[in-house]
Amino acid sequence: MDMKKIVFIGIMVLFINCDSTKTFTEQDNQAYQRLKNLVQSKNLEIHSNYAKPMATNAFMQVANTGALGVGNTATNIDISSNSNMLKIKGDSIRGYFPFFGEQQFGGGYPGTNHQGIEFDAIPENYSVTENDAKHSVEIHFKIDDQYRTNEHYNIYITLFPNNRSSVQVMSTNRTSIEYTGTLSATTAEDKKTQ
């Protein structure tokens, strides 16, 4: 190997290593610790501002008709004025999200009131992973749809110290979708109803 290639590889490794190590301030560390404490308390809620559906050809055709409203695209839909939430209260998790995308497999919708993603149960395989290098906390669980007995979800949540949230929903019957929004502790009233 000639010297130019060795120097080039050395510089690339240096840039990669420098980029992957972020220095956090004491304030950053405190915010990250508060986030970890909130997740451990199992008393939190997420409200989403945007839905990010999988952009399939069929959904792109629907989006191109303007049916999603002004300013929305097939991959970024403002849902801040839509009712949506995910609440973790103890061992139970309740969620409702509007759905945008395609149904892939069987099962009709149980009436016009339950076309979104809805669940209210104790999940399976609940796990929490703390990513100290990125100062994020990831939650994963499996849960069944509350109204569609043949639909099951894999939910992947990523939370950040600045209260940003990302909720990815993978369904057995519908295309996957992501929701981005904000995280907060449950209110005192919610805690009383546990």
LOLONU-209165 format. One record per residue (C-alpha): residue number from 1; residue in three letters; x, y, z. Coordinates in Angstrom, 1 decimal. Each point is the difference from the previous one (the first is absolute). Layout:
N
k/r/xx/yy/zz
NUM/Ala/X/Y/Z .
...
END
This chain:
194
k/r/xx/yy/zz
1/Met/0.0/0.0/0.0 .
2/Asp/1.5/3.4/-0.9 .
3/Met/0.5/2.8/2.5 .
4/Lys/-2.8/2.2/-1.4 .
5/Lys/-2.6/-2.7/0.7 .
6/Ile/1.3/-0.6/3.5 .
7/Val/-0.1/3.7/0.8 .
8/Phe/-3.6/0.3/-1.5 .
9/Ile/-1.2/-3.0/2.1 .
10/Gly/1.6/1.4/3.1 .
11/Ile/-1.7/3.4/-0.5 .
12/Met/-3.4/-1.6/-0.6 .
13/Val/0.3/-2.1/3.2 .
14/Leu/0.9/3.1/1.9 .
15/Phe/-3.1/1.9/-1.3 .
16/Ile/-2.3/-2.9/0.7 .
17/Asn/1.4/-0.4/3.6 .
18/Cys/-0.3/3.8/0.6 .
19/Asp/-3.5/0.1/-1.3 .
20/Ser/-1.2/-2.9/2.1 .
21/Thr/1.1/1.3/3.4 .
22/Lys/-2.2/2.9/1.2 .
23/Thr/0.9/1.8/3.2 .
24/Phe/-3.0/0.7/2.3 .
25/Thr/-0.1/2.9/2.5 .
26/Glu/-1.2/-0.5/3.6 .
27/Gln/-3.3/1.5/-1.0 .
28/Asp/-0.3/-2.6/-2.8 .
29/Asn/0.7/-2.8/2.5 .
30/Gln/-2.6/1.3/2.4 .
31/Ala/-2.6/0.2/-2.7 .
32/Tyr/0.8/-3.5/-1.1 .
33/Gln/-0.2/-1.3/3.6 .
34/Arg/-3.5/1.7/0.3 .
35/Leu/-1.1/-1.8/-3.1 .
36/Lys/1.2/-3.4/1.3 .
37/Asn/-1.8/0.7/3.3 .
38/Leu/-3.2/0.8/-1.8 .
39/Val/0.2/-3.2/-2.1 .
40/Gln/0.7/-2.1/3.1 .
41/Ser/-3.0/1.6/1.7 .
42/Lys/-2.3/-1.4/-2.7 .
43/Asn/-2.2/3.2/0.3 .
44/Leu/0.4/1.7/-3.3 .
45/Glu/-1.9/1.1/-3.1 .
46/Ile/0.8/0.9/-3.6 .
47/His/-1.9/2.3/-2.3 .
48/Ser/1.0/0.0/-3.6 .
49/Asn/0.1/3.0/-2.4 .
50/Tyr/0.9/-1.9/-3.2 .
51/Ala/-0.8/-3.3/-1.7 .
52/Lys/2.5/-1.4/-2.4 .
53/Pro/-1.6/-2.8/-2.0 .
54/Met/1.8/-2.5/-2.2 .
55/Ala/-0.2/1.6/-3.5 .
56/Thr/-1.3/-2.8/-2.1 .
57/Asn/-1.0/0.6/-3.7 .
58/Ala/-3.7/-0.2/0.9 .
59/Phe/0.3/2.4/2.9 .
60/Met/2.0/2.4/-2.1 .
61/Gln/-2.8/0.1/-2.5 .
62/Val/-2.5/0.8/2.7 .
63/Ala/2.3/2.7/1.4 .
64/Asn/0.4/1.6/-3.5 .
65/Thr/-3.8/0.6/-0.1 .
66/Gly/0.3/2.5/2.8 .
67/Ala/-2.1/-2.1/2.4 .
68/Leu/2.5/0.4/2.8 .
69/Gly/-0.5/3.7/0.3 .
70/Val/2.2/3.1/-0.8 .
71/Gly/3.6/-0.3/1.1 .
72/Asn/-0.1/-3.8/0.5 .
73/Thr/1.9/-2.5/-2.1 .
74/Ala/-0.1/-3.8/-0.3 .
75/Thr/2.8/-0.3/2.5 .
76/Asn/-0.7/2.8/2.4 .
77/Ile/-3.6/0.8/1.3 .
78/Asp/-0.8/2.6/2.7 .
79/Ile/-2.1/-1.7/2.6 .
80/Ser/0.4/2.6/2.8 .
81/Ser/-3.7/0.8/-0.1 .
82/Asn/-1.0/-3.7/-0.1 .
83/Ser/-0.7/-2.0/3.2 .
84/Asn/3.0/-2.3/0.6 .
85/Met/1.9/-1.2/3.0 .
86/Leu/2.0/-2.9/1.5 .
87/Lys/0.0/-0.4/3.8 .
88/Ile/2.0/-2.3/2.1 .
89/Lys/-1.5/-0.3/3.5 .
90/Gly/1.6/-2.8/2.0 .
91/Asp/-0.1/-3.2/-1.9 .
92/Ser/-2.9/1.1/-2.3 .
93/Ile/0.5/1.9/-3.3 .
94/Arg/-2.8/1.8/-1.8 .
95/Gly/0.3/1.6/-3.4 .
96/Tyr/-1.9/1.6/-2.8 .
97/Phe/1.5/1.3/-3.3 .
98/Pro/-1.7/0.9/-3.2 .
99/Phe/1.2/-2.3/-2.8 .
100/Phe/1.1/1.0/-3.5 .
101/Gly/1.1/-2.7/-2.4 .
102/Glu/-1.2/-3.3/-1.4 .
103/Gln/-1.6/-3.0/1.5 .
104/Gln/1.9/-3.0/-1.3 .
105/Phe/-1.8/-3.1/1.4 .
106/Gly/-3.5/-1.0/1.1 .
107/Gly/-2.3/1.3/2.6 .
108/Gly/-2.5/2.8/-0.4 .
109/Tyr/-0.3/3.1/2.1 .
110/Pro/-2.4/-0.4/2.9 .
111/Gly/-2.1/3.1/-0.8 .
112/Thr/0.9/3.6/-0.9 .
113/Asn/1.2/0.8/3.6 .
114/His/2.9/-2.4/0.1 .
115/Gln/2.1/0.4/-3.2 .
116/Gly/3.1/1.1/1.7 .
117/Ile/2.6/-1.8/2.0 .
118/Glu/-1.5/-0.7/3.5 .
119/Phe/1.2/-2.1/2.9 .
120/Asp/-0.6/-0.2/3.7 .
121/Ala/1.6/-2.9/1.7 .
122/Ile/3.0/-1.4/1.8 .
123/Pro/2.6/-0.5/-2.8 .
124/Glu/2.2/-3.0/-0.7 .
125/Asn/3.8/0.1/-0.1 .
126/Tyr/0.3/3.5/1.5 .
127/Ser/3.6/1.1/0.1 .
128/Val/1.9/3.2/0.6 .
129/Thr/3.5/0.7/-1.4 .
130/Glu/2.0/3.0/1.1 .
131/Asn/2.4/1.3/-2.6 .
132/Asp/2.6/2.0/1.9 .
133/Ala/2.0/0.9/-3.1 .
134/Lys/-3.0/1.7/-1.6 .
135/His/-1.8/1.1/3.2 .
136/Ser/-3.2/-1.8/-1.1 .
137/Val/-2.3/-2.6/1.5 .
138/Glu/-1.6/-2.6/-2.1 .
139/Ile/-3.2/-1.9/0.9 .
140/His/-1.2/-3.0/-1.9 .
141/Phe/-3.1/-2.1/0.5 .
142/Lys/-2.6/-2.1/-1.8 .
143/Ile/-3.7/0.7/0.5 .
144/Asp/-3.4/-1.0/-1.7 .
145/Asp/-2.4/2.4/-1.6 .
146/Gln/-2.9/0.8/2.4 .
147/Tyr/-2.7/-0.5/-2.6 .
148/Arg/1.5/-2.2/-2.7 .
149/Thr/0.8/-3.4/1.4 .
150/Asn/2.1/-1.0/-3.0 .
151/Glu/2.3/3.0/0.2 .
152/His/3.2/0.1/2.1 .
153/Tyr/2.6/2.8/0.3 .
154/Asn/3.7/0.2/0.7 .
155/Ile/0.6/3.4/1.5 .
156/Tyr/3.4/1.7/0.1 .
157/Ile/0.3/3.2/2.0 .
158/Thr/3.1/2.2/0.1 .
159/Leu/0.0/2.9/2.6 .
160/Phe/2.5/2.8/0.4 .
161/Pro/0.9/2.3/2.9 .
162/Asn/-1.5/3.1/-1.8 .
163/Asn/-3.4/-1.9/0.1 .
164/Arg/0.0/-0.9/-3.7 .
165/Ser/-1.6/-3.4/-0.7 .
166/Ser/-0.2/-2.4/-2.9 .
167/Val/-2.5/-2.8/-0.1 .
168/Gln/0.3/-2.6/-2.7 .
169/Val/-2.9/-2.4/-0.5 .
170/Met/0.4/-3.2/-2.0 .
171/Ser/-3.3/-1.8/-0.6 .
172/Thr/-0.9/-3.5/-1.1 .
173/Asn/-2.7/1.4/-2.3 .
174/Arg/1.1/3.5/-1.0 .
175/Thr/3.0/1.8/-1.3 .
176/Ser/2.4/1.4/2.6 .
177/Ile/-0.2/3.6/1.2 .
178/Glu/2.0/2.3/2.3 .
179/Tyr/-1.4/2.8/2.2 .
180/Thr/2.2/2.8/1.4 .
181/Gly/-0.9/2.2/2.8 .
182/Thr/0.6/0.8/3.7 .
183/Leu/0.3/-1.8/3.3 .
184/Ser/-1.3/1.0/3.4 .
185/Ala/-0.7/-1.5/3.4 .
186/Thr/-3.6/-1.1/0.6 .
187/Thr/-2.1/2.6/1.8 .
188/Ala/-1.0/-0.5/3.7 .
189/Glu/-3.5/-0.7/-1.1 .
190/Asp/1.2/-2.9/-2.2 .
191/Lys/2.1/-1.4/2.8 .
192/Lys/-3.1/-0.2/2.3 .
193/Thr/-1.9/-2.2/-2.5 .
194/Gln/2.7/-2.6/-0.1 .
END
